[in-house]
Amino acid sequence: MSTPYTTVRLFGAIGMTRDGESVHLGPARERECFGILVIRRGTPVLVDQLIADLWGDAAPASAVNVVHTYISRLRRRTDSTEEQGLLRSLRPGYSIDPASVTLDVDEFESDRRTGMAALWAGHFDQAAEALDRALGHWSNAEALHGATGPLATQERRRLDELRIDTLETSLALRLRAGARSDTLAELATLVRRHPFRERLWILLMLGLAREDRRGEALVAYHDLRSLLKEDLGIGPSQRAQDLFCDLLADRSQDELWTEHLTLTAQQR
């Protein structure tokens, strides 16, 4: 009998498929319990750890019994026993073997690492392809959608940060290959969603300048400066100020590109 091909997703709502068929994991809290075991895969997870990950300091008095109930239901839904199947008892604790599942987060991070390695090696086309492939693993929803416990919140923030950094680098590579209206439109949307990420503003300004829209690039800088002053009481970074000055000085597009386009979040 062949081993079922099991995939788990943490992008969007926590879910699982076996041989292409969706597996119902139960209500939101039970799915989150399963997600915790996936996040901590490969090591025994004690009941106390599950309680802390699910509720933190707000755990109910019945938390131990509730967790045991969740595990029992998840075993039944995943066709697992204490010794066999996806969800196993390790005495103490429970575990999911990393080798038994394909996880969308792992695929995202693997493609991201491949893309960044290609970027650092100067293989820009390969980097762009790998980073776009990494972003393709995301659904339109946030990671671990609907999960509210401390671990899920922490993991969501980590993955969201990786995603936006990957997206910024992907957009920088697209601009390097030749600014397009759809890339600029995406950047304009992103600066509204993530207004305090100055790298997005810098990319937008560079893309506008490259399309002979220098006036709009200057307006974008003033928008950034006003936003930071009103909301945070600070000014733009030195990098943003330097780009603004070079735009005012009417430096050539090639000079702007060479001086200000950074393909990674930190200058190399």
C-alpha positions in Angstrom: 0.0 0.0 0.0 1.5 3.3 -1.0 1.9 6.2 1.4 -0.6 9.0 0.9 0.8 12.2 -0.5 0.0 14.8 2.1 0.2 18.6 1.7 -0.4 21.1 4.4 -1.0 24.8 3.8 -0.4 27.6 6.3 -0.9 30.4 3.7 -4.6 31.3 4.0 -6.6 29.2 6.3 -4.8 26.2 7.8 -5.6 23.2 5.7 -4.5 19.8 4.4 -5.0 17.6 1.4 -4.3 13.9 1.0 -3.7 12.6 -2.5 -5.4 15.7 -3.8 -8.5 15.4 -1.7 -9.2 18.0 1.0 -9.2 16.7 4.6 -11.6 18.4 7.1 -9.5 19.3 10.2 -12.4 20.6 12.2 -13.3 24.0 13.7 -10.8 26.9 13.8 -9.2 26.1 17.2 -8.6 22.4 16.2 -7.1 23.6 12.9 -4.9 25.9 14.8 -3.8 23.1 17.1 -2.8 21.1 14.0 -1.0 24.2 12.6 1.0 24.5 15.8 2.2 20.8 15.5 3.1 21.6 11.9 5.1 24.7 12.8 6.9 22.8 15.5 7.2 19.7 13.4 10.0 17.2 14.0 10.1 17.8 17.8 7.8 16.6 20.6 5.2 19.2 21.6 4.1 18.9 25.2 0.5 19.6 26.2 1.7 22.6 28.2 3.4 24.0 25.1 0.2 23.5 23.1 -1.8 25.3 25.7 0.7 28.2 25.8 0.8 28.4 21.9 -3.0 28.3 21.7 -4.1 30.6 24.5 -1.0 32.1 26.2 -2.1 33.6 29.6 -5.8 33.3 28.6 -5.9 29.5 28.8 -9.2 28.2 30.2 -9.2 26.0 33.3 -10.2 23.0 31.1 -7.3 23.6 28.7 -5.6 20.2 29.3 -8.8 18.2 28.6 -9.6 20.5 25.6 -6.2 19.8 24.0 -6.5 16.0 24.5 -9.9 16.3 22.8 -8.4 18.2 19.9 -5.6 15.7 19.5 -8.1 12.8 19.5 -10.3 14.4 16.9 -7.3 15.4 14.7 -6.0 11.8 14.9 -9.3 10.5 13.6 -9.5 13.1 10.9 -5.9 12.4 9.7 -6.2 8.6 10.0 -3.5 8.6 12.7 -2.8 6.3 15.7 -0.4 6.8 18.6 2.3 4.9 16.7 1.4 5.3 13.0 0.2 8.0 10.7 0.7 11.7 10.5 0.1 12.7 14.1 2.1 10.5 16.5 2.6 10.3 20.3 6.3 10.5 21.3 5.9 10.2 25.1 6.0 12.9 26.1 4.2 15.0 23.6 2.9 14.8 20.0 4.7 15.3 16.8 4.3 15.5 13.0 7.2 14.1 11.0 8.5 16.7 8.6 9.2 14.0 6.0 5.5 13.0 6.0 4.2 16.3 4.6 4.8 18.8 1.9 4.3 22.3 3.4 3.7 25.4 1.4 5.8 27.5 3.8 8.8 25.2 3.3 8.4 25.6 -0.5 8.1 29.4 -0.2 11.2 29.7 1.9 13.2 27.3 -0.3 12.4 29.2 -3.4 13.2 32.5 -1.6 16.6 31.2 -0.5 17.3 30.1 -4.1 16.3 33.5 -5.4 18.4 35.4 -2.9 21.4 33.2 -3.6 21.1 33.8 -7.3 20.8 37.5 -6.6 23.9 37.7 -4.5 25.7 35.7 -7.3 24.6 38.3 -9.8 22.2 36.0 -11.7 19.4 38.4 -11.9 17.1 36.5 -14.3 17.3 33.4 -12.2 16.7 35.4 -9.1 13.6 37.0 -10.5 12.2 33.6 -11.6 12.8 32.0 -8.2 11.4 34.9 -6.2 8.3 35.1 -8.3 7.9 31.3 -7.8 8.2 31.9 -4.1 5.5 34.5 -4.1 3.3 32.2 -6.1 2.9 29.9 -3.0 0.9 32.6 -1.2 -2.8 32.8 -1.4 -4.6 36.1 -1.4 -5.3 35.7 2.4 -2.9 36.2 5.2 -0.8 33.4 6.6 -2.7 31.2 9.2 -5.8 33.1 8.5 -8.2 32.9 11.5 -5.7 31.6 13.9 -5.5 33.9 17.0 -3.0 32.2 19.5 0.4 33.6 20.4 2.4 31.2 18.2 0.2 31.7 15.1 0.4 35.5 15.6 4.2 35.3 15.8 4.5 33.0 12.8 2.2 35.2 10.8 4.3 38.3 11.4 7.5 36.4 10.5 6.0 35.1 7.2 4.4 38.5 6.4 7.8 40.2 6.8 9.5 37.6 4.6 6.8 38.0 2.0 7.0 41.8 1.8 10.8 41.7 1.7 10.6 39.1 -1.1 8.1 41.2 -3.0 10.2 44.3 -2.6 13.2 42.5 -4.1 11.1 41.0 -6.9 9.8 44.5 -7.8 13.3 45.9 -7.8 14.3 43.2 -10.2 11.4 44.0 -12.4 12.3 47.7 -12.4 15.9 46.7 -13.3 14.6 44.8 -16.3 12.6 47.8 -17.5 9.8 49.7 -15.6 6.3 48.8 -16.7 3.0 50.5 -15.9 1.8 47.4 -14.0 4.9 47.4 -11.8 4.4 51.0 -10.9 0.7 50.4 -10.3 1.6 47.6 -7.9 4.1 49.8 -6.1 1.6 52.6 -5.8 -0.8 50.2 -4.1 1.8 48.8 -1.8 2.9 52.2 -0.5 -0.7 52.7 0.6 -0.8 49.3 2.3 2.7 49.6 3.9 3.2 53.3 4.2 6.2 53.2 6.5 8.3 50.9 4.3 10.5 53.5 2.7 12.1 51.0 0.3 8.8 50.8 -1.5 8.6 54.6 -1.8 12.2 54.7 -3.1 11.4 52.0 -5.7 8.2 53.9 -6.7 10.2 57.1 -7.1 12.9 55.4 -9.2 10.3 53.7 -11.4 8.5 57.0 -12.0 11.7 58.8 -12.8 12.7 56.1 -15.3 9.4 56.5 -17.1 10.1 60.3 -17.4 7.6 61.0 -14.7 10.0 62.9 -12.4 7.4 65.4 -11.2 5.3 62.5 -9.9 8.4 61.0 -8.2 8.9 64.3 -6.4 5.3 64.4 -5.3 5.7 60.8 -4.0 8.7 62.0 -1.8 6.6 64.9 -0.4 3.8 62.4 0.3 6.3 60.2 2.2 7.7 63.2 4.1 4.2 64.4 5.2 3.1 61.0 6.2 6.2 60.4 8.4 6.0 63.8 10.0 2.3 63.6 10.8 2.2 60.1 12.0 5.6 59.5 13.5 7.2 63.0 14.0 10.2 62.0 11.9 11.7 62.7 8.5 12.6 60.4 5.6 15.7 58.3 5.7 19.0 59.6 4.3 18.6 57.3 1.4 15.2 58.9 0.5 16.5 62.4 1.0 19.5 61.7 -1.2 17.3 60.4 -4.0 15.0 63.5 -3.7 18.1 65.8 -4.0 19.3 63.9 -7.1 15.8 64.2 -8.6 15.9 67.9 -8.0 19.4 68.1 -9.5 18.0 66.5 -12.7 20.6 63.7 -12.7 20.4 61.3 -15.6 18.3 58.1 -15.3 21.4 56.0 -15.5 23.0 57.9 -12.6 19.9 57.6 -10.5 19.7 53.9 -11.2 23.3 53.2 -10.4 23.2 55.3 -7.2 19.9 54.4 -5.7 18.6 51.0 -6.9 19.2 48.4 -4.1 18.2 44.9 -4.9 18.2 43.7 -1.3 16.8 45.3 1.8 20.2 46.3 3.0 22.9 47.8 0.8 25.6 45.3 -0.1 
